């Protein structure tokens, strides 16, 4: 059976993510890998990455049950400069091996981004590039933060009902980051928490 590997932030899980995963499930076994950033074994969260891996895993499990596999293999360990420059860094190849741990030869990675597809191709991760969805997790996060600041805005229509309940149960997380500085930085086109970008 072909394995579809979906590497994503899923912060939070949106209706667009669900549509993608359901499409992948029609033909292949799906392993979803929400990205995780660790510093000395502790997950780093921020305004861009508010929900922990465990919360995102719960979102996926409540929506999909055991019809998909959820893996934490897409994990970066601080200091993150070790993963750069891409292709040349041995740590970036260790991450590739980590992603493919336990997966046979019949697999592909899914992305809706052409640039990301080129990077995945460079790492020989057999990318399949789909169509980018109009709904983004970033836009949903913006709505959550606006709601936390008292604005009447409909964000629940952008996520599955079980996910909306999980977000409400963890509303303190939304409130924590609603007015905070976005402690992330972009390196080689990808966002990383500033807390894990240490100097040599």
C-alpha positions in Angstrom: 0.0 0.0 0.0 1.3 3.5 -0.9 1.8 5.8 2.1 0.9 9.4 1.8 2.9 11.5 4.2 1.4 14.9 5.0 3.9 17.3 6.6 2.0 20.3 8.0 1.7 22.8 10.8 -2.1 22.1 11.4 -2.2 24.9 13.9 -5.1 24.6 14.0 -6.7 21.8 11.9 -9.0 23.5 9.4 -11.7 22.3 7.0 -9.1 22.7 4.2 -6.8 20.2 6.0 -9.7 17.8 6.4 -10.5 18.0 2.7 -6.9 17.3 1.8 -6.6 14.3 4.1 -9.9 12.9 3.0 -8.7 13.1 -0.6 -5.5 11.3 0.3 -7.4 8.6 2.2 -9.4 7.6 -0.9 -6.4 5.8 -2.4 -3.6 5.6 0.1 -2.6 5.0 3.8 -2.2 8.4 5.3 0.4 9.4 7.9 0.0 13.0 9.2 3.0 14.6 10.7 2.3 17.9 12.5 5.6 19.9 12.8 7.1 20.0 16.3 9.9 22.3 17.6 11.7 21.2 20.6 14.3 22.9 22.8 15.9 20.6 25.3 13.0 18.3 25.0 10.4 21.0 25.6 8.0 22.0 22.8 8.2 25.6 21.8 4.9 27.3 21.0 4.3 30.9 19.8 1.7 33.1 18.2 2.3 31.3 14.9 2.3 27.9 16.6 0.0 28.2 19.6 -1.4 24.6 19.9 0.9 21.9 21.2 1.5 18.7 19.3 -0.7 16.8 21.7 -3.6 19.2 21.2 -3.2 19.0 17.4 -3.0 15.2 17.6 -6.3 15.2 19.6 -7.9 17.3 16.8 -6.8 14.8 14.2 -7.9 11.8 16.3 -11.3 13.2 17.0 -12.0 14.0 13.3 -10.4 10.9 11.7 -10.3 8.3 14.4 -8.0 5.4 13.5 -8.4 5.9 9.7 -5.1 7.8 9.7 -1.8 7.6 11.6 -0.5 10.6 13.4 3.3 10.8 13.9 5.7 13.1 15.7 8.6 12.3 13.4 8.5 15.8 11.8 10.4 17.3 14.8 13.2 19.9 14.8 15.5 20.2 17.7 17.1 23.5 18.7 19.3 25.2 17.9 17.7 25.2 14.5 20.7 26.7 12.6 22.0 23.2 12.4 19.5 22.3 9.8 20.8 25.0 7.4 21.8 25.5 4.7 19.3 23.0 3.4 20.7 20.0 1.5 24.2 20.7 2.7 23.4 20.2 6.4 23.7 16.7 7.7 21.0 17.5 10.3 18.6 18.2 7.5 19.3 14.7 6.2 18.8 13.3 9.7 15.4 14.9 9.7 14.6 13.2 6.4 15.6 9.8 7.9 13.5 10.6 10.9 10.4 11.4 8.7 10.8 8.1 6.8 11.5 5.9 9.9 9.4 2.8 9.6 8.1 3.7 6.2 8.8 1.5 3.2 9.8 2.4 -0.3 6.3 3.0 -1.6 5.5 6.5 -0.3 5.1 10.2 -1.3 4.8 13.5 0.5 1.9 15.8 -0.2 2.2 19.6 -0.4 0.0 22.3 -1.8 3.0 24.6 -2.3 5.1 24.5 -5.4 8.2 25.9 -3.7 7.9 23.4 -0.8 7.5 20.7 -3.5 10.9 21.6 -5.0 12.5 21.4 -1.5 10.9 18.0 -0.9 12.1 16.8 -4.3 15.6 17.9 -3.4 15.4 15.7 -0.4 14.1 12.8 -2.5 10.8 12.7 -0.6 8.8 12.0 -3.7 6.5 15.0 -3.5 3.1 15.3 -5.1 2.0 18.9 -5.4 -1.7 19.6 -5.1 -3.7 22.8 -5.3 -3.3 25.3 -2.5 -6.6 25.7 -0.7 -8.1 29.2 -0.2 -8.6 28.6 3.6 -5.4 28.8 5.6 -4.6 28.1 9.2 -3.1 31.5 9.5 -6.4 33.2 8.6 -8.2 31.0 11.1 -5.6 31.9 13.8 -6.2 35.6 13.0 -9.9 35.1 13.6 -9.3 33.3 16.8 -7.1 36.2 18.1 -9.7 38.8 17.0 -12.4 36.8 18.9 -10.2 36.6 22.0 -10.0 40.4 21.8 -13.8 40.7 21.9 -14.6 41.0 18.2 -17.6 39.1 17.0 -16.3 37.0 14.3 -17.2 33.5 13.0 -14.2 31.2 13.2 -16.1 28.0 14.0 -17.3 27.7 10.4 -13.6 27.2 9.3 -12.9 24.2 11.4 -14.6 20.8 12.1 -17.0 20.8 15.0 -14.8 18.6 17.2 -11.9 20.9 16.6 -14.0 24.0 17.6 -14.7 22.2 20.9 -11.0 21.5 21.5 -10.2 25.1 20.7 -12.8 26.3 23.2 -11.5 23.9 25.8 -8.0 25.5 25.3 -9.2 29.0 24.9 -6.6 30.1 27.4 -3.9 29.3 24.8 -5.7 31.6 22.3 -5.9 34.4 24.9 -2.2 33.9 25.8 -1.0 34.6 22.3 -3.7 37.0 21.1 -1.8 40.1 22.0 1.7 38.8 22.1 4.6 39.4 19.8 5.0 36.8 17.1 8.1 35.1 18.3 9.0 33.4 15.1 11.5 34.1 12.4 11.7 32.9 8.8 14.7 30.9 7.7 15.0 29.6 4.2 11.3 30.2 3.6 10.1 28.4 6.7 9.0 29.8 10.1 10.9 28.8 13.2 10.4 29.9 16.8 13.0 32.6 17.7 13.5 30.8 21.1 15.3 28.0 19.3 17.4 30.1 17.0 20.6 30.3 18.9 24.0 31.6 17.8 26.9 29.3 17.3 
